[in-house]
């Protein structure tokens, strides 16, 4: 008899949810079993107050529920009370009646729940004593007494600005840049901290540092200050519960004291200055002498926008040591971190004289002469200045700024001119929203593995509370288009549910009355309503639902999704054609006109394509949410827009009116052409790629879907060759140039060492990393069936491209558990290993396999355990299995064989080492030299027909014959 056990329980995607305002938080759990094909048949969930450790008197007990639901189960017990800790646990039964033990208890704690629960006042220093518009950070403090033995202590806090809290001289958390960046006028997060362990008997003190951050600091292209308000202010209340059952609140009010802190200047873009001589030792301790400090005044700010923390907190997630000390030709003292990262440098120094000034400037790359390059930062200074106190040992890292960099230039460090810089005196601290890693990918090509590392680093660097475009220049904004194209890749690699929940709520809050969507969210630039950018309001919630099965988020965003599509519908005189307004188009596509950033694909084609796609997704969302009438309404709208697209942009014989790669990609991916015409459109797209010597020309719109359009329409080999293209433009070009993140441009750094324009040249820009989605789902073959979201029904279908890739593996930690797809060639056999979590089903398609030659764990596939069905589908064996680990093996000698014909282009042969060997034996002039360059886009037959090549038809036939034997 098998055993089933609970291995993880979650509430709202977390094991320990601290300080939520949700009235009906949702529970999920993951299971393991010793048996294959294990499904949950029933569960029992209990929730109790924390004091009831044994669950003797649960607040909510579902009893045994006969269902397979194991994710997104909403709380349905009696009302959760504010500021209360709860425990929850679950047990399950499988389809054979086996019962699990109770899970380990998860923790859930409510926050204040309502805006009117705030008793505290917003406070800022007395403006008669301290200029509220001054640059230095504010220090605020308050002493208080503990009157007995405490049971627990919680702080609820936020700020207009950014803040750090201290209690009795210790930081209350590892969070950085709290409360984060939201659409402050509509929504502002507050944080909950468990400070029980920091409270001491008798005298105590709480203190705060308060900086500008996003709220008041200079932001945007015009370096505008006071974006949201002129004041910095703190709001805090601490709940102390004693063991005798009494409670006490410590609040921000007029009894606090204020001073200027040791940070004279801090700014998100420009960095921070820290003067250690201004430190006031013990300032947040109870015995500190505060007589020289000033009073505070209350500020009339509303508590209505306050919400509990939604996103993962921003934290230091990794530390990196410098790999090299460099003195550049210009004499700059530079440290190379070995990785383009986002965060800050922590520096230590010993016995530096008081007043010693050390400056650290941050940059992403060196120029072609080996000097540090700041041009692409634009006005952003990214400069940190530290003024030593003269103490025996000092340590410092910025508090209220972050930088994007690989290299730092250091000046003023003691002894650097004579002894150089000490590597161990500097450490890089990586900052981003602290999302758990959920995705893995690797393959037989180390260059692609580096590309995957670059994709992940690009996400980490640009997922610092909002999905930014770049982390280094004077921008760092939540561009909606970038988030839209990358979200699927992002959610595979990291647990992004809290991150995108928070951001999508801001998208909805910032949406215009007419349904328009800003270019950036939070919106500080004012522009709105570009196709593909505004469509983030529809595509992101839908993709989120596909990954997590989160109907609640889909329902919350549904009106916003509709409003965006209705906005498009209302534009211009053509009801089903979007040909008005400004659009970014295929941004940064390589087929753009000279001096333009917008690619050659007509913006009306792109806009109408997205109009159709978003209409379809709204219809599907309405269907899922039980809104049948609206589902039908938007299905009809989708059909009408598709018909208009065909009439406007597709000829009667299936030719796309715009001869660009992106136009063909969108037509295929969004199903905008008749099924019988897809063959023509796909062939034309393939020809556009091959005739361009396996190079792309796509920009932000076309690139994410390009390889999907090829692989899903019979040209997977072309897609793989495109991926493996190392010359410009292509994904591996930047890898070949030493990139450790994704670049904004295909040639941000040119082969001669020069740069793209300083105006817009980020070396950490995740958008083109969206190819990861295709790598995981097509190369490794780990995908989901859309009709059963959250990977409840999995699709494992690795596609085998060329002999250049002989192994690939992807793994994803889904809501149900770990999924893995791993294939490799081994002694003429294809070995495919698959892991399927409990309570899910997987459709496994093994291309090139035959049932009679297919084995699983050494046995005939007909004898395997866990199989539900075994059948054939086109050139593949289709096996449906339940949970478990499976190892399939089958002969694959012919699997990677490429069929070469007289119509094969020379450029295709040059990407195959065995084919190159054939050419070298018979026509070496086709492998290298001027002739090779001249005819690389020609077919073998065209080369033979071209008398200038001097390759007779007989010789070419001999070449073709040998190629066909490979």
Residue, then its C-alpha position, 0 to 999 in steps of 0.5 A: x500500500x502506498x503512502x501519501x504525505x503533505x510536503x508543503x502548505x501555503x497561504x497566499x503563496x507563502x509558508x508564513x503570511x505575516x500581516x494580511x488584510x485579506x478576509x478570505x486568504x487562500x490555502x494550497x498544499x503539495x504532496x508526495x507519494x510512494x506510488x505512481x498515478x496518485x491523486x487526492x480524493x479528499x482533504x480536511x483543512x483546519x484553522x485555529x488561533x495560534x494559542x491552540x497548538x494542538x488544534x483542539x478547538x479549531x476556528x474552521x474545520x472543513x471536515x472531510x471534503x470529497x474533492x481533488x482541489x489542493x490549490x487556491x482554497x479560500x478561507x470560509x470560517x468565522x471572521x478573522x480578527x485583526x492583529x491575530x495569529x493563526x495556524x493551519x494544517x491539512x491532511x488528505x486521502x488518495x484515490x485508494x483511501x490512503x490517509x496522510x498524516x497532518x501536515x506541519x502547521x503553517x502560519x497566518x497572521x492578520x494585519x490591521x484590516x481596515x484604514x480606520x484601525x490606524x490610531x497613529x498619526x503621520x509625523x514629520x520633524x517640526x518644520x520650524x526647526x528642520x526644513x522639510x524640503x532639505x536633503x538629509x534624511x530624518x531621524x525619528x525616535x520615541x522611548x517607551x516602557x514595558x510594564x510586564x512580561x510580554x507575549x508578543x509585539x508587532x509593528x505596523x508601519x509605512x512612510x511617504x518616502x522610504x524608511x528603516x526601523x530600529x528597536x533598541x539599536x537593532x534593525x527590525x527586519x532585513x527589508x530594504x526600501x520599504x514600503x516599496x513603490x506603488x501608485x501612492x495616491x491610490x494604494x500604499x503598502x504598510x509592513x508588519x514586523x514581529x519584534x517580540x525578540x527585540x523588546x526588553x524589560x523596562x526601558x525601550x526605544x524605537x527609531x526610524x530613518x526616513x528618506x525620499x525614495x520614489x515618493x519625494x525624490x527626483x524621478x523620470x526623464x525630467x528629474x522631477x522632484x516631489x512626484x507624489x508629495x512634498x512631505x516625508x512622513x512616518x506612520x507607525x503603531x506597535x501592538x504589545x501584548x502581555x502574558x496577562x492578556x492586556x495590550x498596549x499601543x506605541x504610536x507615532x504622535x506628537x511625543x516623538x523627537x526628530x533630528x537630521x541623520x548621517x545621510x546628507x543626500x540620497x536618491x534612487x537615481x543618483x546614489x547616496x552620501x553618508x557622513x559617518x561623523x554625523x552618526x549619533x551613537x545609540x540614537x535608537x536605544x532607550x538611554x540615548x540623550x535626546x535633549x538636543x533633538x527637536x519636536x515633531x508635527x503631525x501631517x494630515x495624510x489619509x490612511x485610506x490608501x493603506x493596504x497590507x504588504x502584497x509584494x515580496x519584500x526587497x532584500x539582499x538575496x546574494x553577496x558577490x566578491x569582486x573578481x579583479x582589481x584593474x587600473x585602467x589606461x585612464x588611471x581609474x581604480x576599478x573593481x570588476x564584480x564579474x557579474x552585471x548586478x543590481x544592488x549596492x556595495x558594502x565597504x569596510x575600512x580600517x583606521x581611516x582618518x576622520x573626514x577621509x572621503x571615499x567615492x564609488x561610482x558604478x557602471x555596467x561596462x568598460x569601453x574599447x580602451x578599457x576605461x570605465x564607461x558612464x555614457x549610458x547612465x544619462x543624468x543618473x549619477x549612481x555615485x556613493x560617497x562615504x566620509x569616514x568617522x575616524x573609528x578603528x573599523x568602519x563598514x557601510x552600504x547605502x540605505x536608500x538607493x540602488x545601482x545597476x553595475x558590474x564595475x565600480x570606480x573607487x577614489x579616496x580609499x586609504x592606500x589605493x594609490x600605493x597598494x591598490x584596492x583590497x578585494x575583500x574590503x568590498x562586497x556586492x549585495x544583490x537587491x531585488x524582490x525576494x522571490x523564491x526561485x522556481x525554474x531551472x534550465x540547462x542544455x548541452x550548449x554552454x552558451x545557451x546555459x549562459x543565456x539562461x543565467x543572463x535571463x535570470x540575472x536580468x529578471x532579478x535586477x529589474x524586479x526590484x518591487x516593480x518590473x522595471x525596464x532598466x536599473x541604472x539610468x534615469x528611468x527604472x520605470x514599470x514599462x507595461x510592454x516590457x512586463x507583458x512580453x516577459x511575464x511568462x518567462x518570469x513566472x517560470x523562473x521565479x515565484x512571481x504571484x505576490x509581485x504581479x498581484x501588487x503590480x497589476x493592482x497598480x495597473x488597475x488603479x492607474x487605468x484611465x476613466x476611458x479604459x486607457x492604460x499608461x505606458x508605465x505603472x506606477x505612472x509618472x510620465x503621463x503617456x498612455x495607450x500604445x498597443x502591446x503596452x496597454x495590452x499588459x492589462x489583459x495578457x498579464x492577468x491571463x498569464x498569471x491565471x495560467x501559472x497559478x490557477x488564481x481565479x480571484x486575481x483574474x476576477x479582480x482584474x477582469x473589469x480592467x481587462x474589459x475596459x482596455x478592450x472597450x477603449x480600443x473598440x471606441x477608437x477611430x472610425x473603423x470599429x474593428x481596425x485599430x489604426x489611430x493614436x500613437x504606438x511604439x510598434x515593434x520597438x527597436x526592431x532592426x528593420x526600422x528606418x534610419x533614425x527611428x526606434x520603431x520597426x518597419x511593421x505597420x503600427x496598425x497591423x500590430x495594434x489590430x493584431x493585439x486588439x484581436x488577441x486581447x479580445x479573445x483573452x477577455x472572452x476566455x476570462x469571461x467564460x472561466x468566471x461564468x460570465x456567459x453573455x460577456x464571453x459571447x460578446x467578446x468572442x464575436x468582437x474577436x471574430x470581427x477583428x480577425x476578419x478585419x485583419x485578414x481583409x486589411x493585412x492578408x492577401x487572398x492567397x495568404x501573403x502578409x501585406x507587410x514583408x517583415x518577420x514580426x508581421x508574420x509572427x503575429x499573424x501566426x501566433x494570434x491565429x489571424x490567418x485562415x488555417x489553410x493559409x498558415x502553411x504559406x505564412x509560416x513558409x514565408x517567415x522561415x524564408x525571411x529568417x533563412x534568407x537573412x542568414x539565420x538572423x532576426x530583425x524583430x524588436x520588442x513585439x516580435x521577438x518573444x513569439x518568433x521561435x514559437x511561430x517557427x517551432x509550432x509551424x514546422x520549422x523548429x530546426x530554423x528556430x534552434x539555429x536562430x537561437x544558436x546564432x552567435x553573430x549579430x544580431x542574435x541572443x548569443x551575440x551578447x553572450x559571445x561578447x561576455x554579457x552576464x545580463x540581457x541587453x536592450x539592443x542586439x548590439x549594445x556593444x558592437x564588435x569593434x568595442x564601440x557602443x550604441x547611442x548613449x541615449x538608450x543603451x541599457x546592458x540590463x534589460x530583460x525584454x529579449x530574454x523572453x526567448x526563455x519561455x520558448x526554451x523551456x516549453x519547446x526545447x526542454x518540452x515542459x509546458x501546461x495544458x491551458x484548459x487545466x491551469x497551474x500545471x494540473x494537466x502538464x504537457x511534456x513534448x520536447x522538440x529535437x532540433x539539430x545535432x547541435x543540441x543533444x541534451x536539455x532539461x527544465x524543471x519548474x516548482x509549480x503550485x502542485x510540486x516539482x515538474x521536470x523534463x530531461x532528455x539526452x542522446x545516449x549511445x543512439x537512444x533518446x532518454x527522456x526523464x519526466x517528473x510529475x507531481x501528485x494530483x496532476x496528469x501529464x501528456x507526454x509526446x515522444x517524437x520519433x518513438x515507436x510503441x514497440x521500441x519504447x521502454x520505460x524503466x527497462x520495461x515495455x511501455x505496455x507494462x509500465x505503472x502509472x500509464x493512463x493511455x498509450x497511443x500514437x499521434x503523428x510522428x510521436x508516441x502519446x502517453x498520458x500518465x499520473x504522478x511519479x518519476x518516469x524514464x523512457x528510452x527508444x532508438x533515435x539514430x534518425x531523430x536528428x537527421x537533417x534532410x538535405x536537398x538541392x534546394x538547401x541553402x548554403x547558410x544552412x549547411x554551414x551550421x552543420x559540422x558534418x555538412x561542412x566536412x562534405x563541402x570541404x572535401x568537394x568544394x572548399x571555396x564554399x566554406x570560406x572566402x569571398x565566394x562563400x559570403x557571396x552565395x551563402x543565401x543561395x541554394x545548392x541548385x542555384x550555386x550550381x546554376x551560377x556559372x561564376x561558381x565553377x562548380x559543375x552540376x555533376x560535382x554538386x550532385x555528388x555533394x548532395x548525395x553525400x549530404x543525404x547520407x548524413 
